[in-house]
Amino acid sequence: MLISVPATSANLGPGFDTLGLAIDLRNEILIKPSRFLSLSTHGEGDDNPRIKKNTLFLHIFNKYYRRLSGKHNTFRFEFANRIPISRGLGSSSAVIVAAITAAYAAAGAKYNKREILNQALKFEHHPDNITPAVMGGFNVACLEGDRVFSKKRRMPGYLRAVLVVPNRTISTNRSRHVLPKVYPKEEMVYSLSRAAYMTALFMSESWDQLRIASKDKIHQDRRMKMMPDLFDVQKIALANGALMSTLSGSGSTFFSLCYEDDADTIAQALSKRFPHYRVLIHSLDNHGVTVKS
């Protein structure tokens, strides 16, 4: 069977740990019965011994497969990685979601996406990445106890994601340490109001005010200061027609949403200014994780 899971862009400016959407940039895992465990990795991370071992995937898959099936069968796993690793595009969430989904499917156990999502929460406690990875589309998510409550909106085909992927990472752990433990009330109201407004704009497909709605005072500028080039990435994207331009997750990738007709112009301007960074254009994804037998 073939498991396919999309990249995600989380936070989207003011929606800290709450808002996220899925991008049609997918990791795939081909799983076959085998007399002994074997695996191969191609694409992103195939030169990294730690990534090639796929320890996290195998740990989660084996845990769930054995619990669900009561068996200790072995498989061959062929990983085709396309999501840049440790760049704020949900590569870790993709591994978690793919492993749980694969285990349920291989065991022949009944499941739905809400079950996969709530199981994924045990390994990733921020729902802004795992929710779009499972569900696809634009998602608003919150936690209540050990459950994720979320609402999805399908994204139209005339929009594109322009991704600027720097040649170095921003550590998620380090990026959380640059955030203050206490915020002024004015900053919280500023970002909360824009997160609410952005949600309304996405749900009603009203894109013209996203530039206003995507501004943030909770995390974005503080994290961007760790890689000052990102301020210029944002300015250039917005100057060339981006509807919004935000740090993807905790970075270092920068995500811009635009109309399909503007994508090449934005990408060319960014590539010219940042020739040492990767600039990618992708459609948005509405399917989330998928399984093909």
Contacts in CASP RR format, 6 or more apart in sequence:
PFRMAT RR
TARGET T0000
AUTHOR 0000-0000-0000
METHOD contacts of the structure
MODEL  1
MLISVPATSANLGPGFDTLGLAIDLRNEILIKPSRFLSLSTHGEGDDNPR
IKKNTLFLHIFNKYYRRLSGKHNTFRFEFANRIPISRGLGSSSAVIVAAI
TAAYAAAGAKYNKREILNQALKFEHHPDNITPAVMGGFNVACLEGDRVFS
KKRRMPGYLRAVLVVPNRTISTNRSRHVLPKVYPKEEMVYSLSRAAYMTA
LFMSESWDQLRIASKDKIHQDRRMKMMPDLFDVQKIALANGALMSTLSGS
GSTFFSLCYEDDADTIAQALSKRFPHYRVLIHSLDNHGVTVKS
1 30 0 8 1.000
1 31 0 8 1.000
1 102 0 8 1.000
1 105 0 8 1.000
1 106 0 8 1.000
1 291 0 8 1.000
1 292 0 8 1.000
1 293 0 8 1.000
2 28 0 8 1.000
2 29 0 8 1.000
2 30 0 8 1.000
2 31 0 8 1.000
2 291 0 8 1.000
2 292 0 8 1.000
3 28 0 8 1.000
3 29 0 8 1.000
3 31 0 8 1.000
3 98 0 8 1.000
3 101 0 8 1.000
3 102 0 8 1.000
3 105 0 8 1.000
3 289 0 8 1.000
3 290 0 8 1.000
3 291 0 8 1.000
4 26 0 8 1.000
4 27 0 8 1.000
4 28 0 8 1.000
4 29 0 8 1.000
4 289 0 8 1.000
4 290 0 8 1.000
4 291 0 8 1.000
4 292 0 8 1.000
5 26 0 8 1.000
5 27 0 8 1.000
5 94 0 8 1.000
5 97 0 8 1.000
5 98 0 8 1.000
5 101 0 8 1.000
5 133 0 8 1.000
5 288 0 8 1.000
5 289 0 8 1.000
5 290 0 8 1.000
6 22 0 8 1.000
6 23 0 8 1.000
6 24 0 8 1.000
6 25 0 8 1.000
6 26 0 8 1.000
6 94 0 8 1.000
6 132 0 8 1.000
6 133 0 8 1.000
6 136 0 8 1.000
6 285 0 8 1.000
6 287 0 8 1.000
6 288 0 8 1.000
6 289 0 8 1.000
7 22 0 8 1.000
7 23 0 8 1.000
7 25 0 8 1.000
7 26 0 8 1.000
7 27 0 8 1.000
7 82 0 8 1.000
7 83 0 8 1.000
7 89 0 8 1.000
7 90 0 8 1.000
7 91 0 8 1.000
7 94 0 8 1.000
7 282 0 8 1.000
8 20 0 8 1.000
8 21 0 8 1.000
8 22 0 8 1.000
8 23 0 8 1.000
8 89 0 8 1.000
8 90 0 8 1.000
8 93 0 8 1.000
8 94 0 8 1.000
8 128 0 8 1.000
8 129 0 8 1.000
8 132 0 8 1.000
8 133 0 8 1.000
9 20 0 8 1.000
9 21 0 8 1.000
9 23 0 8 1.000
9 88 0 8 1.000
9 89 0 8 1.000
9 161 0 8 1.000
9 246 0 8 1.000
9 248 0 8 1.000
9 249 0 8 1.000
9 253 0 8 1.000
9 255 0 8 1.000
10 17 0 8 1.000
10 19 0 8 1.000
10 20 0 8 1.000
10 88 0 8 1.000
10 90 0 8 1.000
10 126 0 8 1.000
10 128 0 8 1.000
10 129 0 8 1.000
10 132 0 8 1.000
10 248 0 8 1.000
10 249 0 8 1.000
11 17 0 8 1.000
11 18 0 8 1.000
11 19 0 8 1.000
11 20 0 8 1.000
11 128 0 8 1.000
11 216 0 8 1.000
11 219 0 8 1.000
11 220 0 8 1.000
11 246 0 8 1.000
11 247 0 8 1.000
11 248 0 8 1.000
11 249 0 8 1.000
11 250 0 8 1.000
12 19 0 8 1.000
12 20 0 8 1.000
12 21 0 8 1.000
12 198 0 8 1.000
12 214 0 8 1.000
12 244 0 8 1.000
12 246 0 8 1.000
12 255 0 8 1.000
13 19 0 8 1.000
13 194 0 8 1.000
13 195 0 8 1.000
13 198 0 8 1.000
13 214 0 8 1.000
13 215 0 8 1.000
13 216 0 8 1.000
13 219 0 8 1.000
13 220 0 8 1.000
13 246 0 8 1.000
13 247 0 8 1.000
14 190 0 8 1.000
14 191 0 8 1.000
14 192 0 8 1.000
14 194 0 8 1.000
14 195 0 8 1.000
14 198 0 8 1.000
14 213 0 8 1.000
14 214 0 8 1.000
14 215 0 8 1.000
14 216 0 8 1.000
14 217 0 8 1.000
14 218 0 8 1.000
15 128 0 8 1.000
15 191 0 8 1.000
15 195 0 8 1.000
15 198 0 8 1.000
15 216 0 8 1.000
15 218 0 8 1.000
16 128 0 8 1.000
16 191 0 8 1.000
16 195 0 8 1.000
16 216 0 8 1.000
16 218 0 8 1.000
16 219 0 8 1.000
17 126 0 8 1.000
17 127 0 8 1.000
17 128 0 8 1.000
18 127 0 8 1.000
18 128 0 8 1.000
18 140 0 8 1.000
18 141 0 8 1.000
18 142 0 8 1.000
18 195 0 8 1.000
19 128 0 8 1.000
19 138 0 8 1.000
19 139 0 8 1.000
19 140 0 8 1.000
19 141 0 8 1.000
19 195 0 8 1.000
19 198 0 8 1.000
19 199 0 8 1.000
20 128 0 8 1.000
20 129 0 8 1.000
20 131 0 8 1.000
20 132 0 8 1.000
20 138 0 8 1.000
20 139 0 8 1.000
20 141 0 8 1.000
21 132 0 8 1.000
21 136 0 8 1.000
21 137 0 8 1.000
21 138 0 8 1.000
21 139 0 8 1.000
21 155 0 8 1.000
21 284 0 8 1.000
22 132 0 8 1.000
22 133 0 8 1.000
22 135 0 8 1.000
22 136 0 8 1.000
22 137 0 8 1.000
22 139 0 8 1.000
22 284 0 8 1.000
22 285 0 8 1.000
22 286 0 8 1.000
22 287 0 8 1.000
22 288 0 8 1.000
23 89 0 8 1.000
23 161 0 8 1.000
23 163 0 8 1.000
23 282 0 8 1.000
23 283 0 8 1.000
23 284 0 8 1.000
23 285 0 8 1.000
24 282 0 8 1.000
24 283 0 8 1.000
24 284 0 8 1.000
24 285 0 8 1.000
25 82 0 8 1.000
25 83 0 8 1.000
25 89 0 8 1.000
25 163 0 8 1.000
25 280 0 8 1.000
25 282 0 8 1.000
26 82 0 8 1.000
26 83 0 8 1.000
26 285 0 8 1.000
27 79 0 8 1.000
27 80 0 8 1.000
27 81 0 8 1.000
27 82 0 8 1.000
27 83 0 8 1.000
27 91 0 8 1.000
27 94 0 8 1.000
27 95 0 8 1.000
27 98 0 8 1.000
28 79 0 8 1.000
28 80 0 8 1.000
28 82 0 8 1.000
29 57 0 8 1.000
29 77 0 8 1.000
29 78 0 8 1.000
29 79 0 8 1.000
29 80 0 8 1.000
29 98 0 8 1.000
29 102 0 8 1.000
30 77 0 8 1.000
30 78 0 8 1.000
30 80 0 8 1.000
31 75 0 8 1.000
31 76 0 8 1.000
31 77 0 8 1.000
31 78 0 8 1.000
31 102 0 8 1.000
31 106 0 8 1.000
32 75 0 8 1.000
32 76 0 8 1.000
32 78 0 8 1.000
33 73 0 8 1.000
33 75 0 8 1.000
33 76 0 8 1.000
34 74 0 8 1.000
34 75 0 8 1.000
34 76 0 8 1.000
35 74 0 8 1.000
36 74 0 8 1.000
37 58 0 8 1.000
37 74 0 8 1.000
37 75 0 8 1.000
37 76 0 8 1.000
38 76 0 8 1.000
38 77 0 8 1.000
39 54 0 8 1.000
39 58 0 8 1.000
39 76 0 8 1.000
39 77 0 8 1.000
39 78 0 8 1.000
39 79 0 8 1.000
40 77 0 8 1.000
40 78 0 8 1.000
40 79 0 8 1.000
41 51 0 8 1.000
41 52 0 8 1.000
41 54 0 8 1.000
41 79 0 8 1.000
41 81 0 8 1.000
42 78 0 8 1.000
42 79 0 8 1.000
42 80 0 8 1.000
42 81 0 8 1.000
43 80 0 8 1.000
43 81 0 8 1.000
43 82 0 8 1.000
44 51 0 8 1.000
44 81 0 8 1.000
44 82 0 8 1.000
44 83 0 8 1.000
44 84 0 8 1.000
44 85 0 8 1.000
44 91 0 8 1.000
45 51 0 8 1.000
45 52 0 8 1.000
45 81 0 8 1.000
45 85 0 8 1.000
46 52 0 8 1.000
46 81 0 8 1.000
48 85 0 8 1.000
51 81 0 8 1.000
51 85 0 8 1.000
54 77 0 8 1.000
54 79 0 8 1.000
54 95 0 8 1.000
56 92 0 8 1.000
56 95 0 8 1.000
56 96 0 8 1.000
56 99 0 8 1.000
57 77 0 8 1.000
57 79 0 8 1.000
57 95 0 8 1.000
57 98 0 8 1.000
57 99 0 8 1.000
58 77 0 8 1.000
58 99 0 8 1.000
59 99 0 8 1.000
60 95 0 8 1.000
60 96 0 8 1.000
60 99 0 8 1.000
60 100 0 8 1.000
60 103 0 8 1.000
60 123 0 8 1.000
61 99 0 8 1.000
61 100 0 8 1.000
61 102 0 8 1.000
61 103 0 8 1.000
61 106 0 8 1.000
62 103 0 8 1.000
63 103 0 8 1.000
64 99 0 8 1.000
64 100 0 8 1.000
64 103 0 8 1.000
64 104 0 8 1.000
64 107 0 8 1.000
64 119 0 8 1.000
65 71 0 8 1.000
65 73 0 8 1.000
65 102 0 8 1.000
65 103 0 8 1.000
65 106 0 8 1.000
65 107 0 8 1.000
66 72 0 8 1.000
68 103 0 8 1.000
68 104 0 8 1.000
68 107 0 8 1.000
68 108 0 8 1.000
68 109 0 8 1.000
69 106 0 8 1.000
69 107 0 8 1.000
69 108 0 8 1.000
69 109 0 8 1.000
70 107 0 8 1.000
71 107 0 8 1.000
75 106 0 8 1.000
81 91 0 8 1.000
83 89 0 8 1.000
83 90 0 8 1.000
83 91 0 8 1.000
83 94 0 8 1.000
84 91 0 8 1.000
84 165 0 8 1.000
84 253 0 8 1.000
84 278 0 8 1.000
85 91 0 8 1.000
86 169 0 8 1.000
86 171 0 8 1.000
86 172 0 8 1.000
87 165 0 8 1.000
87 166 0 8 1.000
87 169 0 8 1.000
87 248 0 8 1.000
87 251 0 8 1.000
87 252 0 8 1.000
87 253 0 8 1.000
88 170 0 8 1.000
88 172 0 8 1.000
88 248 0 8 1.000
88 249 0 8 1.000
88 250 0 8 1.000
88 251 0 8 1.000
88 252 0 8 1.000
88 253 0 8 1.000
89 163 0 8 1.000
89 165 0 8 1.000
89 248 0 8 1.000
89 253 0 8 1.000
90 129 0 8 1.000
90 133 0 8 1.000
90 249 0 8 1.000
92 124 0 8 1.000
92 129 0 8 1.000
93 120 0 8 1.000
93 124 0 8 1.000
93 129 0 8 1.000
93 130 0 8 1.000
93 133 0 8 1.000
94 133 0 8 1.000
96 120 0 8 1.000
96 123 0 8 1.000
96 124 0 8 1.000
96 130 0 8 1.000
97 116 0 8 1.000
97 120 0 8 1.000
97 130 0 8 1.000
97 133 0 8 1.000
97 134 0 8 1.000
97 289 0 8 1.000
98 289 0 8 1.000
100 116 0 8 1.000
100 119 0 8 1.000
100 120 0 8 1.000
101 111 0 8 1.000
101 116 0 8 1.000
101 289 0 8 1.000
101 291 0 8 1.000
102 291 0 8 1.000
104 111 0 8 1.000
104 115 0 8 1.000
104 116 0 8 1.000
105 291 0 8 1.000
105 293 0 8 1.000
113 134 0 8 1.000
113 135 0 8 1.000
113 289 0 8 1.000
116 134 0 8 1.000
116 289 0 8 1.000
117 127 0 8 1.000
117 130 0 8 1.000
117 131 0 8 1.000
117 134 0 8 1.000
117 135 0 8 1.000
117 148 0 8 1.000
117 150 0 8 1.000
118 146 0 8 1.000
118 147 0 8 1.000
118 148 0 8 1.000
120 130 0 8 1.000
120 133 0 8 1.000
120 134 0 8 1.000
121 127 0 8 1.000
121 130 0 8 1.000
121 143 0 8 1.000
121 146 0 8 1.000
121 147 0 8 1.000
121 148 0 8 1.000
122 146 0 8 1.000
124 130 0 8 1.000
125 143 0 8 1.000
127 141 0 8 1.000
127 142 0 8 1.000
127 143 0 8 1.000
127 148 0 8 1.000
127 150 0 8 1.000
128 139 0 8 1.000
128 141 0 8 1.000
128 249 0 8 1.000
129 249 0 8 1.000
130 148 0 8 1.000
131 139 0 8 1.000
131 141 0 8 1.000
131 148 0 8 1.000
131 150 0 8 1.000
132 138 0 8 1.000
132 139 0 8 1.000
132 285 0 8 1.000
132 288 0 8 1.000
133 288 0 8 1.000
133 289 0 8 1.000
134 288 0 8 1.000
134 289 0 8 1.000
135 150 0 8 1.000
135 152 0 8 1.000
135 288 0 8 1.000
136 152 0 8 1.000
136 285 0 8 1.000
136 286 0 8 1.000
136 287 0 8 1.000
136 288 0 8 1.000
137 152 0 8 1.000
137 153 0 8 1.000
137 154 0 8 1.000
137 155 0 8 1.000
137 284 0 8 1.000
137 285 0 8 1.000
137 286 0 8 1.000
137 288 0 8 1.000
138 152 0 8 1.000
138 153 0 8 1.000
138 154 0 8 1.000
138 155 0 8 1.000
138 202 0 8 1.000
139 150 0 8 1.000
139 151 0 8 1.000
139 152 0 8 1.000
139 153 0 8 1.000
140 150 0 8 1.000
140 151 0 8 1.000
140 199 0 8 1.000
141 148 0 8 1.000
141 149 0 8 1.000
141 150 0 8 1.000
142 148 0 8 1.000
142 149 0 8 1.000
142 150 0 8 1.000
143 149 0 8 1.000
153 202 0 8 1.000
153 203 0 8 1.000
154 286 0 8 1.000
155 284 0 8 1.000
155 285 0 8 1.000
155 286 0 8 1.000
156 205 0 8 1.000
157 260 0 8 1.000
157 283 0 8 1.000
157 284 0 8 1.000
158 259 0 8 1.000
158 260 0 8 1.000
159 207 0 8 1.000
159 243 0 8 1.000
159 257 0 8 1.000
159 258 0 8 1.000
159 259 0 8 1.000
159 260 0 8 1.000
159 284 0 8 1.000
160 257 0 8 1.000
160 258 0 8 1.000
160 259 0 8 1.000
160 260 0 8 1.000
160 262 0 8 1.000
160 263 0 8 1.000
160 281 0 8 1.000
160 282 0 8 1.000
160 283 0 8 1.000
160 284 0 8 1.000
161 255 0 8 1.000
161 256 0 8 1.000
161 257 0 8 1.000
161 281 0 8 1.000
161 282 0 8 1.000
161 283 0 8 1.000
161 284 0 8 1.000
162 237 0 8 1.000
162 242 0 8 1.000
162 255 0 8 1.000
162 256 0 8 1.000
162 258 0 8 1.000
162 263 0 8 1.000
162 266 0 8 1.000
162 267 0 8 1.000
162 270 0 8 1.000
162 279 0 8 1.000
162 280 0 8 1.000
162 281 0 8 1.000
163 248 0 8 1.000
163 253 0 8 1.000
163 254 0 8 1.000
163 255 0 8 1.000
163 256 0 8 1.000
163 278 0 8 1.000
163 279 0 8 1.000
163 280 0 8 1.000
163 281 0 8 1.000
163 282 0 8 1.000
164 233 0 8 1.000
164 237 0 8 1.000
164 253 0 8 1.000
164 254 0 8 1.000
164 256 0 8 1.000
164 270 0 8 1.000
164 274 0 8 1.000
164 277 0 8 1.000
164 278 0 8 1.000
164 279 0 8 1.000
165 252 0 8 1.000
165 253 0 8 1.000
165 277 0 8 1.000
165 278 0 8 1.000
165 279 0 8 1.000
165 280 0 8 1.000
166 227 0 8 1.000
166 229 0 8 1.000
166 230 0 8 1.000
166 252 0 8 1.000
166 253 0 8 1.000
166 277 0 8 1.000
167 276 0 8 1.000
167 277 0 8 1.000
167 278 0 8 1.000
168 227 0 8 1.000
168 252 0 8 1.000
169 251 0 8 1.000
169 252 0 8 1.000
170 223 0 8 1.000
170 226 0 8 1.000
170 227 0 8 1.000
170 250 0 8 1.000
170 251 0 8 1.000
170 252 0 8 1.000
172 250 0 8 1.000
174 226 0 8 1.000
175 219 0 8 1.000
175 223 0 8 1.000
175 226 0 8 1.000
175 250 0 8 1.000
175 251 0 8 1.000
176 250 0 8 1.000
178 222 0 8 1.000
178 223 0 8 1.000
178 225 0 8 1.000
178 226 0 8 1.000
179 218 0 8 1.000
179 219 0 8 1.000
179 222 0 8 1.000
179 223 0 8 1.000
183 218 0 8 1.000
187 217 0 8 1.000
187 218 0 8 1.000
188 218 0 8 1.000
190 215 0 8 1.000
190 217 0 8 1.000
191 216 0 8 1.000
191 217 0 8 1.000
191 218 0 8 1.000
194 212 0 8 1.000
194 213 0 8 1.000
194 214 0 8 1.000
194 215 0 8 1.000
194 216 0 8 1.000
197 209 0 8 1.000
197 212 0 8 1.000
197 213 0 8 1.000
198 210 0 8 1.000
198 213 0 8 1.000
198 214 0 8 1.000
200 206 0 8 1.000
201 207 0 8 1.000
201 209 0 8 1.000
201 210 0 8 1.000
201 213 0 8 1.000
207 243 0 8 1.000
207 257 0 8 1.000
208 243 0 8 1.000
210 243 0 8 1.000
210 244 0 8 1.000
210 257 0 8 1.000
211 238 0 8 1.000
211 243 0 8 1.000
211 244 0 8 1.000
213 244 0 8 1.000
214 244 0 8 1.000
214 245 0 8 1.000
214 246 0 8 1.000
216 246 0 8 1.000
219 247 0 8 1.000
219 250 0 8 1.000
220 246 0 8 1.000
220 247 0 8 1.000
223 247 0 8 1.000
223 250 0 8 1.000
223 251 0 8 1.000
224 230 0 8 1.000
224 231 0 8 1.000
224 234 0 8 1.000
224 247 0 8 1.000
227 251 0 8 1.000
227 252 0 8 1.000
229 274 0 8 1.000
230 247 0 8 1.000
230 252 0 8 1.000
230 254 0 8 1.000
232 273 0 8 1.000
232 274 0 8 1.000
233 245 0 8 1.000
233 254 0 8 1.000
233 270 0 8 1.000
233 274 0 8 1.000
234 245 0 8 1.000
234 246 0 8 1.000
234 254 0 8 1.000
236 266 0 8 1.000
236 269 0 8 1.000
236 270 0 8 1.000
236 273 0 8 1.000
237 245 0 8 1.000
237 254 0 8 1.000
237 256 0 8 1.000
237 258 0 8 1.000
237 266 0 8 1.000
237 269 0 8 1.000
237 270 0 8 1.000
238 245 0 8 1.000
238 256 0 8 1.000
239 269 0 8 1.000
240 262 0 8 1.000
240 265 0 8 1.000
240 266 0 8 1.000
240 269 0 8 1.000
240 270 0 8 1.000
241 258 0 8 1.000
241 262 0 8 1.000
241 265 0 8 1.000
241 266 0 8 1.000
242 256 0 8 1.000
242 257 0 8 1.000
242 258 0 8 1.000
242 262 0 8 1.000
242 266 0 8 1.000
243 256 0 8 1.000
243 257 0 8 1.000
243 258 0 8 1.000
243 259 0 8 1.000
244 256 0 8 1.000
244 257 0 8 1.000
245 254 0 8 1.000
245 255 0 8 1.000
245 256 0 8 1.000
245 257 0 8 1.000
246 254 0 8 1.000
246 255 0 8 1.000
246 256 0 8 1.000
247 253 0 8 1.000
247 254 0 8 1.000
247 255 0 8 1.000
248 254 0 8 1.000
248 255 0 8 1.000
256 266 0 8 1.000
258 266 0 8 1.000
263 281 0 8 1.000
264 281 0 8 1.000
267 279 0 8 1.000
267 280 0 8 1.000
267 281 0 8 1.000
270 277 0 8 1.000
270 279 0 8 1.000
271 279 0 8 1.000
END
